Amino acid sequence: DAGVIQSPRHEVTEMGQEVTLRCKPISGHNSLFWYRQTMMRGLELLIYFNNNVPIDDSGMPEDRFSAKMPNASFSTLKIQPSEPRDSAVYFCASSSDLYGYTFGSGTRLTVV
Amino acid sequence: AQSVTQPDIHITVSEGASLELRCNYSYGATPYLFWYVQSPGQGLQLLLKYFSGDTLVQGIKGFEAEFKRSQSSFNLRKPSVHWSDAAEYFCAVGDTGGFKTIFGAGTRLFVKA
């Protein structure tokens, strides 16, 4: 198994542009999570899906952020428009149970 | 609501010395507890987990952790640290009502020769 696959690994964009981060979870995992990591705030849960359905999006910072999971093998996190304060590492993780997550390698987003 | 506290922002140990990283949690019921490790530029990797049974759990890379309900703690230990253990370590508590896992702020481990 290739693990959780995130793309791109690095993204540099200008303020105001739309950014789309992508995630392919491990096959058979029915839960998917998006986290954001910054020095100031640590790891923050943005949203999680169970069986492709968004369960809790209370961590999404504002309406500029949206996430979709159209099928069991793909999810996107979109920021539109992006702002410099969105700069962070965004992680996707998947799980098949309550007993731990498998994380992707993350996308380092820089908004200039 | 559950929460996790890692009191030490960073710790430095000599290679070959023993290690203990502290973790305290707040949760109303029996928690699901985890330790993850993050190497620079990488995602988090699950080291070990506790959800019931024996309070001393073994994980990968020679790590173990002990669940102490009376102290609301889940400290991570390793008897002899290797230079490759230098990384950031996160304690986490899982919400048994769902799938939300709350992470501590992390402890960065430095290993000196």
Boltz contact constraints between the chains, C-beta under 6 A:
constraints:
  - contact:
      token1: [A, 31]
      token2: [B, 99]
      max_distance: 6.0
  - contact:
      token1: [A, 42]
      token2: [B, 105]
      max_distance: 6.0
  - contact:
      token1: [A, 43]
      token2: [B, 103]
      max_distance: 6.0
  - contact:
      token1: [A, 91]
      token2: [B, 43]
      max_distance: 6.0
  - contact:
      token1: [A, 98]
      token2: [B, 32]
      max_distance: 6.0
  - contact:
      token1: [A, 98]
      token2: [B, 94]
      max_distance: 6.0
  - contact:
      token1: [A, 99]
      token2: [B, 49]
      max_distance: 6.0
  - contact:
      token1: [A, 100]
      token2: [B, 34]
      max_distance: 6.0
  - contact:
      token1: [A, 100]
      token2: [B, 46]
      max_distance: 6.0
  - contact:
      token1: [A, 100]
      token2: [B, 49]
      max_distance: 6.0
  - contact:
      token1: [A, 103]
      token2: [B, 43]
      max_distance: 6.0
  - contact:
      token1: [A, 103]
      token2: [B, 44]
      max_distance: 6.0
  - contact:
      token1: [A, 104]
      token2: [B, 43]
      max_distance: 6.0
  - contact:
      token1: [A, 105]
      token2: [B, 42]
      max_distance: 6.0
  - contact:
      token1: [A, 105]
      token2: [B, 43]
      max_distance: 6.0
  - contact:
      token1: [A, 106]
      token2: [B, 43]
      max_distance: 6.0
